[in-house]
């Protein structure tokens, strides 16, 4: 999904919300004077374009706002899905035509990418104990003057690399993970994290709406006898058959371990 498309969708959603608010205000201003028990706490509004509904002002307005906002977001999500499917279908047709006309040239133009860590600590989701997508990657123009690259149609979105053509890909990922063992004063840090650390590569396709694990690496937590930190290195590499539009991501069971991401990398290329 392009940045321009996301901006358009966000603009449409905000416009719909503004229209709803204006419509509600117009209804309030133009409604007939009804007898109410308490004009300060009760209100009557036209509900479902048919009947009048009376009730507590704050509760009734909150109910109408939630209903209209949910409807607007559902419509925007539906449009986004339709546009994404159309983009993928158009891309597939385009790629087939290119292979027909410029087969010899495209043999050397294989989609490939290598993302590198952006040196920013990723904020964990406090309510999520499941596998979390790693999003601390440099991508697109931020890869200039680094060892990373994006070539021949590979796109990046929210921590995921999106492949433009179907084929067999070599995918890989490296994560350096750090866990504090002692405080600056040399006091041991108590940790309730006893489960294994899981580092995995996942595949998602908007047409299937299913997130599938491709490969993973599991390792037990350790407690070093020296130093202030425990350090873990995890690497995954494998071959996988992908379809155009598949989104590949790196997931980790505990993103709090991503303290120093500058040496991390994640990539793929068509073979």
Protein Blocks (a to p, Z undefined) as FASTA:
>chain_A
ZZklmmmmmmmmmmmmmmmmmmmmmmmmmpccdddfblklgccddehhlaccdddfklmm
mmmmmmmmmmmmmmmmmmmmmmmmmmmmmmmmmmmmmmmmmmmmmmmmccddddddehia
cdddfkbcbdcddfbbcehjlmgoiabdceehiaceehiacdfbgcdddddddddddddf
bdfkopacddfbfbdcddddddddfklopacdfbdcdddddddfedjbdcdddddddddd
ddehiacddddfblklmmblmlgccddddZZ
